[in-house]
């Protein structure tokens, strides 16, 4: 009787799994009939969690006022507004965007103001990582009050304490001399991408890339 019961349980499980698969396939077929598909230009060449080659590269390309999108500093302005740091007074018309400058994922500067954007998807924080980036910018002549550190994380989590090094109080103390903020893919980045899409709704290719990048962000979650 026990063997028969196990066999019946297995058959029921198989039937349930088959029904679930057929329902999912039917839904996918309906989506394809409506013009939707799983083809994504980003994940065609990179893993969806690739911080450097996918996320940092694409985000930096949009932020760059001299980028091939030919929208000047529009996307950079929208980014600063969405992150709530447009009062930092960086001159977006003169800003330059660097990738992997002194190992910083994305570095934005107008020569006076400096934004350090540390991008994390699944990678762990390295010891004194943020501290080293700040030191690298200060060696270029930056003062504490002219530096803003943005920490981009899927869940909006703070970096490990070890990442701050000797700058913990300057970033998170009662009277921080260096501005610091945590942003997330699910909130600020998705909202920013939507705002960018609204601005280029009449430009088909840009809209497609922005829409596909939104799909990549959803893969992270």
C-alpha positions as CSV (number, residue, x, y, z in Angstrom):
1,X,0.0,0.0,0.0
2,X,2.9,2.4,0.8
3,X,4.5,1.8,-2.6
4,X,1.1,2.5,-4.3
5,X,0.7,5.7,-2.3
6,X,4.2,7.0,-3.3
7,X,3.5,6.2,-6.9
8,X,0.2,8.1,-6.8
9,X,1.9,11.0,-5.1
10,X,4.5,11.1,-7.8
11,X,1.9,10.9,-10.6
12,X,-0.1,13.8,-9.0
13,X,3.1,15.9,-8.7
14,X,3.9,15.1,-12.4
15,X,0.4,16.2,-13.5
16,X,0.6,19.4,-11.4
17,X,4.0,20.3,-12.9
18,X,2.8,19.5,-16.4
19,X,-0.2,21.8,-15.9
20,X,2.0,24.6,-14.6
21,X,4.4,24.3,-17.5
22,X,1.5,24.3,-20.1
23,X,0.0,27.4,-18.4
24,X,3.3,29.2,-18.5
25,X,3.9,28.2,-22.1
26,X,0.4,29.4,-23.1
27,X,1.1,32.7,-21.4
28,X,4.4,33.1,-23.2
29,X,2.7,32.2,-26.5
30,X,0.1,34.9,-25.9
31,X,2.9,37.5,-25.1
32,X,4.8,36.6,-28.3
33,X,1.6,36.9,-30.3
34,X,1.3,40.5,-28.9
35,X,4.9,41.3,-30.0
36,X,6.6,40.5,-26.7
37,X,9.7,38.3,-26.6
38,X,12.6,37.3,-24.4
39,X,15.3,38.7,-26.7
40,X,17.4,41.2,-24.8
41,X,20.4,42.9,-26.4
42,X,22.1,43.4,-23.0
43,X,22.0,39.8,-21.8
44,X,22.9,38.6,-25.3
45,X,26.5,39.6,-24.6
46,X,26.7,39.8,-20.8
47,X,25.3,38.2,-17.7
48,X,22.4,40.2,-16.2
49,X,24.4,40.8,-13.0
50,X,27.6,42.0,-14.8
51,X,28.3,45.2,-12.8
52,X,31.1,46.6,-15.0
53,X,30.5,45.5,-18.6
54,X,26.7,45.8,-18.5
55,X,25.4,48.1,-15.7
56,X,28.2,50.5,-15.2
57,X,28.9,50.9,-18.9
58,X,25.2,51.6,-19.8
59,X,24.6,53.9,-16.9
60,X,27.8,55.9,-17.6
61,X,26.9,56.1,-21.3
62,X,23.6,57.7,-20.4
63,X,25.1,60.0,-17.8
64,X,27.8,61.3,-20.2
65,X,26.8,64.7,-21.6
66,X,29.1,63.9,-24.6
67,X,27.6,60.4,-25.1
68,X,26.3,59.1,-28.4
69,X,22.7,59.6,-27.3
70,X,23.1,63.3,-28.4
71,X,20.9,64.5,-25.5
72,X,23.7,66.5,-23.8
73,X,23.3,66.7,-20.1
74,X,19.6,65.8,-20.0
75,X,20.0,62.3,-18.6
76,X,22.6,63.5,-16.1
77,X,20.2,66.2,-14.8
78,X,17.4,63.7,-14.5
79,X,19.7,61.3,-12.6
80,X,20.7,64.0,-10.1
81,X,17.1,65.0,-9.6
82,X,15.9,61.4,-9.2
83,X,18.6,60.7,-6.6
84,X,17.7,63.9,-4.8
85,X,21.2,65.4,-5.1
86,X,20.5,68.2,-7.7
87,X,21.3,70.7,-4.9
88,X,25.0,69.5,-5.0
89,X,25.4,72.2,-7.6
90,X,27.6,70.3,-10.1
91,X,27.7,72.0,-13.4
92,X,26.2,69.4,-15.7
93,X,27.1,71.4,-18.9
94,X,30.8,71.0,-18.0
95,X,30.7,67.6,-16.4
96,X,32.8,64.7,-17.6
97,X,31.9,61.1,-16.9
98,X,34.6,58.5,-16.4
99,X,34.4,54.7,-16.1
100,X,36.9,52.9,-13.9
101,X,38.8,56.1,-13.0
102,X,41.2,55.2,-10.2
103,X,39.1,51.9,-10.0
104,X,36.0,54.0,-9.3
105,X,33.0,52.4,-11.1
106,X,31.6,55.8,-12.3
107,X,33.2,59.2,-11.6
108,X,31.5,62.5,-12.5
109,X,33.2,65.8,-12.2
110,X,33.0,69.4,-13.5
111,X,36.5,70.2,-12.2
112,X,35.2,71.5,-8.9
113,X,32.5,69.1,-7.8
114,X,33.0,65.3,-7.7
115,X,30.6,62.4,-7.6
116,X,31.8,58.9,-6.8
117,X,29.3,56.2,-7.9
118,X,30.1,52.8,-6.4
119,X,28.0,50.1,-8.2
120,X,27.2,46.8,-6.4
121,X,25.0,44.1,-7.8
122,X,26.2,40.9,-6.1
123,X,29.9,41.6,-5.4
124,X,31.0,42.2,-1.8
125,X,32.6,45.3,-0.5
126,X,36.3,45.3,-0.3
127,X,38.2,46.6,2.7
128,X,38.6,50.4,2.8
129,X,37.1,50.5,-0.8
130,X,35.2,53.7,-0.4
131,X,38.0,55.3,1.6
132,X,40.5,54.6,-1.2
133,X,38.2,56.2,-3.8
134,X,37.9,59.3,-1.7
135,X,41.6,59.5,-1.2
136,X,42.2,59.1,-4.9
137,X,39.9,62.1,-5.6
138,X,41.4,64.2,-2.9
139,X,44.8,63.6,-4.4
140,X,43.4,65.2,-7.5
141,X,42.7,68.4,-5.4
142,X,39.2,67.8,-4.2
143,X,38.0,69.1,-0.9
144,X,35.7,67.1,1.4
145,X,32.7,69.4,0.9
146,X,33.0,69.0,-2.9
147,X,32.7,65.2,-2.8
148,X,29.5,63.2,-3.0
149,X,29.6,59.4,-2.7
150,X,26.7,57.5,-4.1
151,X,26.4,53.8,-3.2
152,X,24.2,51.9,-5.7
153,X,22.9,48.6,-4.3
154,X,19.9,46.4,-5.4
155,X,18.5,46.5,-1.8
156,X,19.6,50.0,-0.9
157,X,21.9,48.6,1.8
158,X,24.7,50.4,3.5
159,X,28.2,49.3,2.6
160,X,30.2,47.2,5.1
161,X,31.8,49.4,7.8
162,X,35.2,48.2,6.7
163,X,34.6,49.8,3.3
164,X,34.6,53.3,4.9
165,X,38.0,53.0,6.5
166,X,38.9,56.2,8.4
167,X,36.1,58.1,6.7
168,X,33.1,56.6,8.6
169,X,32.6,59.7,10.7
170,X,33.1,62.0,7.8
171,X,30.4,60.2,5.8
172,X,27.9,59.0,8.4
173,X,28.7,61.0,11.5
174,X,26.5,63.7,13.1
175,X,28.2,66.5,11.1
176,X,29.5,64.7,7.9
177,X,31.9,66.7,5.8
178,X,31.5,64.4,2.8
179,X,28.1,63.8,1.4
180,X,26.9,60.2,1.2
181,X,23.8,58.5,0.0
182,X,22.6,55.0,-0.8
183,X,20.5,54.4,-3.9
184,X,18.9,51.3,-5.3
185,X,18.2,49.8,-8.7
186,X,14.6,49.1,-7.8
187,X,13.9,52.7,-6.8
188,X,16.1,55.5,-8.1
189,X,17.5,53.7,-11.2
190,X,14.1,52.4,-12.4
191,X,12.5,55.8,-11.8
192,X,15.4,57.5,-13.7
193,X,15.1,55.1,-16.6
194,X,11.4,55.8,-16.8
195,X,12.0,59.5,-16.8
196,X,14.6,59.1,-19.6
197,X,12.1,57.1,-21.6
198,X,9.5,59.8,-21.2
199,X,12.0,62.4,-22.6
200,X,12.8,60.3,-25.7
201,X,9.4,58.7,-26.4
202,X,9.7,59.7,-30.0
203,X,13.2,58.2,-30.5
204,X,12.5,54.5,-31.2
205,X,16.0,53.0,-30.8
206,X,16.7,54.8,-27.5
207,X,13.3,53.8,-26.1
208,X,14.0,50.2,-27.0
209,X,17.4,50.2,-25.2
210,X,15.9,51.8,-22.1
211,X,13.0,49.4,-22.0
212,X,15.4,46.4,-22.4
213,X,17.6,47.8,-19.6
214,X,14.5,47.9,-17.4
215,X,14.0,44.2,-18.1
216,X,17.6,43.5,-17.0
217,X,17.0,45.4,-13.7
218,X,13.9,43.2,-13.1
219,X,16.1,40.1,-13.6
220,X,18.2,41.3,-10.6
221,X,15.2,41.1,-8.4
